């Protein structure tokens, strides 16, 4: 069988030549822009050693203090991200399951909640939570940690939980209808079908999308610095360091690189988990099929039946 796509025609020699020329021109254009940027930065002394020394030279007087502050900022970012991710998953699963298992009238408030926070930008959601809780005098100080931490976590949870709910609903909808029907055929309730058959397979199917959304949660913690929330996460620490050292390009470049490394590690984790789950799905029996087999054996319809 020839290696051809069923979605489009394989490009001919002229099309391939045009694609290569277009790619070469685009690369030259990008290289030209990078060259101009590097030349401008060099002309303004942005590559001078003293601007980078506090970050890369352990012998610098500021090196230890800089990386201590970065470590505190990374820890604050991690705490906010873990809390927001945990609450987003819990609330998102509850919202998704409620929407799928409630009748048409009963699901209206859930759908309205989901559509409301899906339509709001995450920055507005965080600012709204912050100002509303301050104006209403909600006692956030009873919770451990800073007040600003919880404003950020609650705002991120409201925004991302509805995304998780929709991802989960899409995962369940993508499963063959026979999965749920097989569970009902052996006498399982709707809740048991959802919990034992549909949700595990939906999580496995949508795991890459879920982890991608969790990466977004981690990146969105930096919005606390943008809106002046007062939470000293990684980006805000980087801004403080750059103001003291007067090297914003160098400081923010390194902070941005740290975000890239963390997010890349999470993305690779998603790929690893997807491969592990895909390989295990071939060796483990299908939940619906397993339920039918056990039921048939208990009725004496299979080997070893009573």
PLY file of the C-alpha trace (Angstrom):
ply
format ascii 1.0
element vertex 306
property float x
property float y
property float z
element edge 305
property int vertex1
property int vertex2
end_header
0.00 0.00 0.00
1.43 3.38 -0.97
2.07 5.89 1.81
-0.54 8.44 0.78
-2.94 10.52 2.84
-6.66 10.02 2.46
-7.25 13.65 3.45
-5.26 15.43 0.75
-3.27 14.76 -2.39
0.43 14.12 -2.03
2.24 17.25 -3.30
4.08 16.92 -6.58
7.64 18.03 -7.35
6.64 21.64 -8.12
4.59 21.95 -4.92
7.44 20.49 -2.87
9.85 22.94 -4.49
7.57 25.89 -3.69
7.22 24.70 -0.10
10.98 24.48 0.31
11.49 27.94 -1.16
8.80 29.39 1.09
10.34 27.72 4.14
13.81 29.03 3.25
12.48 32.58 2.80
10.61 32.43 6.10
13.72 31.19 7.92
15.82 33.96 6.34
13.24 36.55 7.41
13.20 35.25 11.00
17.00 35.10 11.08
17.10 38.71 9.84
14.74 39.84 12.62
16.82 38.00 15.23
19.99 39.56 13.83
18.53 43.05 14.08
17.35 42.38 17.65
20.75 41.04 18.70
22.51 44.00 17.08
20.26 46.51 18.87
20.73 44.77 22.21
24.51 44.60 21.74
24.69 48.30 20.81
22.94 49.16 24.09
25.24 46.98 26.20
22.62 44.34 27.08
25.20 41.56 26.67
27.68 43.10 29.10
28.91 40.62 31.69
27.97 42.74 34.71
24.29 42.57 33.80
24.30 38.75 33.70
26.83 38.18 36.50
24.34 38.13 39.43
22.48 35.30 37.69
25.24 33.12 36.30
28.41 33.80 38.32
28.50 32.02 41.72
31.32 34.38 42.71
29.05 37.41 42.50
27.97 39.04 45.76
24.32 38.94 44.64
24.26 35.41 43.20
23.15 33.57 46.36
20.52 36.15 47.29
19.12 36.25 43.74
18.62 32.50 43.54
17.25 32.38 47.08
14.54 34.83 46.03
13.93 32.85 42.86
13.53 29.70 44.93
10.97 31.42 47.16
9.12 32.67 44.09
9.14 29.22 42.49
7.81 27.70 45.73
5.01 30.29 45.86
4.16 29.57 42.21
4.14 25.84 42.93
1.85 26.22 45.94
-0.64 28.36 44.01
-0.52 26.02 41.01
-0.99 22.84 43.06
-3.95 24.32 44.96
-5.57 25.69 41.81
-5.00 22.45 39.89
-6.41 20.31 42.71
-9.51 22.43 43.18
-10.01 22.78 39.41
-9.96 19.01 38.96
-12.35 18.37 41.85
-14.81 21.12 40.94
-14.47 20.39 37.21
-15.29 16.71 37.66
-18.30 17.58 39.83
-19.53 20.11 37.28
-19.02 17.75 34.35
-20.71 14.78 36.02
-23.60 16.96 37.23
-24.14 18.33 33.75
-24.14 14.86 32.19
-26.34 13.17 34.79
-28.91 15.89 35.49
-32.10 16.37 33.51
-32.62 19.15 31.00
-34.17 21.56 33.51
-31.86 20.68 36.36
-28.70 21.26 34.35
-29.60 24.86 33.40
-27.79 26.45 36.40
-24.73 24.27 35.76
-24.64 25.16 32.06
-25.10 28.86 32.90
-22.20 28.70 35.38
-19.96 26.94 32.86
-20.77 29.30 30.01
-20.32 32.37 32.24
-16.79 31.54 33.32
-15.82 30.11 29.94
-16.63 33.48 28.40
-14.75 35.60 30.95
-11.01 36.22 30.51
-9.06 34.68 33.34
-7.61 38.10 34.31
-11.10 39.53 34.81
-12.11 36.47 36.83
-9.15 36.85 39.20
-9.66 40.61 39.59
-13.40 40.12 40.16
-12.79 37.51 42.87
-10.17 39.71 44.50
-12.23 42.90 44.60
-15.52 41.16 45.40
-14.05 39.28 48.37
-12.39 42.43 49.69
-15.52 44.57 49.32
-17.78 41.91 50.83
-15.39 41.29 53.70
-15.08 37.55 53.10
-12.85 36.22 55.92
-10.05 34.75 53.84
-7.59 35.21 56.71
-8.95 32.07 58.40
-7.28 30.05 55.64
-3.56 29.23 55.81
-1.29 31.43 53.75
-1.66 34.93 52.36
-5.00 36.43 51.38
-3.62 37.16 47.90
-2.84 33.46 47.45
-6.50 32.53 47.89
-7.76 35.32 45.63
-5.50 33.91 42.94
-6.39 30.27 43.62
-10.15 30.89 43.69
-10.02 32.92 40.48
-7.99 30.27 38.69
-10.28 27.53 40.01
-13.43 29.24 38.75
-11.94 29.68 35.30
-10.21 26.34 34.86
-12.81 24.10 36.50
-15.31 24.84 33.75
-12.66 24.01 31.15
-11.94 20.71 32.91
-15.69 20.00 33.01
-15.98 20.49 29.25
-12.88 18.38 28.57
-14.33 15.59 30.67
-17.73 15.84 28.98
-16.06 15.67 25.58
-14.13 12.59 26.70
-17.27 10.79 27.81
-19.10 11.81 24.62
-16.26 10.38 22.51
-16.70 6.88 23.98
-18.80 4.32 22.06
-22.38 4.22 23.29
-22.02 0.47 23.84
-19.77 1.11 26.85
-22.57 2.55 28.92
-25.18 0.19 27.50
-23.10 -2.84 28.52
-22.94 -1.61 32.11
-26.68 -0.97 32.25
-27.32 -4.41 30.76
-25.70 -6.08 33.77
-27.82 -4.06 36.19
-25.48 -1.16 37.02
-27.05 2.18 37.95
-26.28 5.37 36.05
-23.93 6.46 38.81
-22.08 3.15 38.73
-21.81 3.28 34.94
-20.38 6.79 35.12
-17.99 6.02 37.97
-16.77 2.55 37.00
-16.90 2.57 33.20
-17.17 5.99 31.58
-15.05 8.27 33.77
-11.91 6.05 33.84
-11.93 5.73 30.05
-12.70 9.43 29.59
-9.76 10.39 31.82
-7.49 8.11 29.81
-8.72 9.58 26.53
-8.54 13.21 27.58
-5.38 13.00 29.70
-3.19 15.01 27.26
-5.82 17.77 27.08
-6.18 17.77 30.86
-2.44 18.06 31.48
-2.21 20.80 28.83
-4.86 22.72 30.75
-2.92 22.17 33.97
0.13 23.70 32.29
-2.06 26.72 31.53
-2.94 26.94 35.23
0.75 27.03 36.13
1.42 29.82 33.62
-1.62 31.80 34.73
-0.25 32.09 38.26
2.02 34.83 36.85
-1.08 37.01 36.34
-0.86 37.83 40.05
2.17 39.99 39.24
0.54 41.59 36.19
-2.56 42.80 38.06
-0.64 43.80 41.19
-2.26 41.26 43.46
0.66 41.32 45.89
1.42 37.60 45.84
5.18 37.07 45.57
5.24 34.31 42.98
8.05 33.68 40.50
7.34 36.51 38.03
6.90 39.12 40.77
10.16 38.00 42.36
11.82 38.36 38.97
10.44 41.90 38.63
11.76 42.83 42.07
15.20 41.45 41.27
15.32 43.28 37.95
14.41 46.58 39.63
17.16 46.23 42.23
19.81 45.08 39.74
18.54 47.31 36.90
18.67 44.45 34.38
15.06 43.72 33.35
15.90 41.95 30.10
18.35 39.57 31.73
16.22 38.85 34.82
12.97 38.32 32.94
14.71 36.22 30.28
15.95 33.81 32.93
12.59 33.74 34.74
10.89 33.06 31.42
13.34 30.25 30.73
12.44 28.69 34.09
8.76 28.75 33.16
9.61 27.13 29.81
11.59 24.34 31.49
8.81 23.62 34.02
6.11 23.59 31.35
8.23 21.43 29.05
8.69 18.92 31.87
4.92 18.81 32.40
4.35 18.34 28.67
6.78 15.43 28.60
4.98 14.00 31.61
1.75 14.13 29.60
3.37 12.22 26.74
4.81 9.63 29.14
1.49 9.07 30.91
-0.37 8.85 27.61
2.00 6.12 26.39
1.79 4.21 29.66
-1.99 4.33 29.70
-2.22 3.42 26.02
0.01 0.37 26.52
-1.87 -0.71 29.65
-5.20 -0.44 27.85
-4.14 -3.30 25.57
-3.29 -5.60 28.47
-6.27 -4.82 30.75
-9.78 -5.93 29.91
-12.43 -3.43 28.93
-14.53 -2.52 32.01
-17.84 -3.08 30.24
-16.70 -6.38 28.76
-15.35 -7.47 32.12
-18.70 -6.69 33.72
-20.57 -8.78 31.17
-18.11 -11.67 31.60
-18.45 -11.69 35.36
-22.22 -11.53 35.10
-22.36 -14.40 32.64
-20.06 -16.50 34.80
-22.15 -15.87 37.89
-25.19 -17.20 36.00
-23.35 -20.30 34.91
-22.94 -19.11 31.34
-19.18 -19.31 31.30
-16.36 -21.53 32.44
-16.57 -22.23 36.13
-20.17 -20.98 36.40
-22.15 -22.00 39.43
0 1
1 2
2 3
3 4
4 5
5 6
6 7
7 8
8 9
9 10
10 11
11 12
12 13
13 14
14 15
15 16
16 17
17 18
18 19
19 20
20 21
21 22
22 23
23 24
24 25
25 26
26 27
27 28
28 29
29 30
30 31
31 32
32 33
33 34
34 35
35 36
36 37
37 38
38 39
39 40
40 41
41 42
42 43
43 44
44 45
45 46
46 47
47 48
48 49
49 50
50 51
51 52
52 53
53 54
54 55
55 56
56 57
57 58
58 59
59 60
60 61
61 62
62 63
63 64
64 65
65 66
66 67
67 68
68 69
69 70
70 71
71 72
72 73
73 74
74 75
75 76
76 77
77 78
78 79
79 80
80 81
81 82
82 83
83 84
84 85
85 86
86 87
87 88
88 89
89 90
90 91
91 92
92 93
93 94
94 95
95 96
96 97
97 98
98 99
99 100
100 101
101 102
102 103
103 104
104 105
105 106
106 107
107 108
108 109
109 110
110 111
111 112
112 113
113 114
114 115
115 116
116 117
117 118
118 119
119 120
120 121
121 122
122 123
123 124
124 125
125 126
126 127
127 128
128 129
129 130
130 131
131 132
132 133
133 134
134 135
135 136
136 137
137 138
138 139
139 140
140 141
141 142
142 143
143 144
144 145
145 146
146 147
147 148
148 149
149 150
150 151
151 152
152 153
153 154
154 155
155 156
156 157
157 158
158 159
159 160
160 161
161 162
162 163
163 164
164 165
165 166
166 167
167 168
168 169
169 170
170 171
171 172
172 173
173 174
174 175
175 176
176 177
177 178
178 179
179 180
180 181
181 182
182 183
183 184
184 185
185 186
186 187
187 188
188 189
189 190
190 191
191 192
192 193
193 194
194 195
195 196
196 197
197 198
198 199
199 200
200 201
201 202
202 203
203 204
204 205
205 206
206 207
207 208
208 209
209 210
210 211
211 212
212 213
213 214
214 215
215 216
216 217
217 218
218 219
219 220
220 221
221 222
222 223
223 224
224 225
225 226
226 227
227 228
228 229
229 230
230 231
231 232
232 233
233 234
234 235
235 236
236 237
237 238
238 239
239 240
240 241
241 242
242 243
243 244
244 245
245 246
246 247
247 248
248 249
249 250
250 251
251 252
252 253
253 254
254 255
255 256
256 257
257 258
258 259
259 260
260 261
261 262
262 263
263 264
264 265
265 266
266 267
267 268
268 269
269 270
270 271
271 272
272 273
273 274
274 275
275 276
276 277
277 278
278 279
279 280
280 281
281 282
282 283
283 284
284 285
285 286
286 287
287 288
288 289
289 290
290 291
291 292
292 293
293 294
294 295
295 296
296 297
297 298
298 299
299 300
300 301
301 302
302 303
303 304
304 305
